[in-house]
Amino acid sequence: MKFKISALFACSLFLLASNFNLTAGQESATTWSRPQQVQRQVKPKRVFRSKRYRTRPKVQTAPLLTVQYRVMIKRPDGSQGESSLASVFHENDLLRLGVTANQDGFLYVVYQKEGHDGQVMFPDSRVNHGENFVTNNQEFILPPIECPLPNPDQCWYKVTDDPAQEFFIIVFSRDQITDLPNTAGRPNSAVKQTLSSGVVKKEIIDDYIRNARIQDYKIYGRPSGSTTSSSRYAVWITNTNRRDNEEIVLRVPLNKGS
């Protein structure tokens, strides 16, 4: 790969430890689909797109924004499975991420090395027709299992020994965000050789992170009664603020061992 992704999604454990109390299995599974009354907010650089409403309602009945993540791992010995986010990943481990949203919305995934611009991971021209509008309960595997690279191991994120701090930025929004990429180009030789489909300036990333209401987010283990894609290690992130439930924005460090 042209850029180095390491210890994906174990990163969430660091965020949990520093900002949240993990309440695995204690949250009702109805959080995923139970309608709530949320106040809609008009924010800059947003475009309202809805099949249900002509204009953005002042109050909308919809579930609280929630995203599920799960990690798939392929180890150097060839064994495969799912991995706990509490795990420390090591050089040459290969990882994939499964992402599922609890409702229709716009998903953005960006990789960033500390102090640099970010590389767009989703939308990806090989996934969802290159669009970042996602529907509820639809899991997206990144990188895609069926990708055009000749070596199957290139269709994973490879953990490296690069000592630089790396981050993974996840944004899920009710409205389309205009200064983040919303489509990926058609597959071409450049796309086939890299997981990146674009660049997000460091200043844009910093602005979203600075304005994120992290205190409103609840991170917890997937409830046992959930009907989402099965995983004992899956993690849910919910924006619990009903007065500002427009998006989830997270910047989490990628954790890797020596």
PyMOL commands that set and color helices and strands:
alter all, ss='L'
color gray80, all
select helices_A, chain A and resi 11-19+29-32+128-130+152-155+189-193+202-211+214-216
alter helices_A, ss='H'
color red, helices_A
select strands_A, chain A and resi 36-39+46-47+59-62+66-74+80-83+94-101+105-113+118-122+133-134+139-142+157-158+166-173+176-177+199-200+217-221+235-239+247-253
alter strands_A, ss='S'
color yellow, strands_A
deselect
rebuild
show_as cartoon
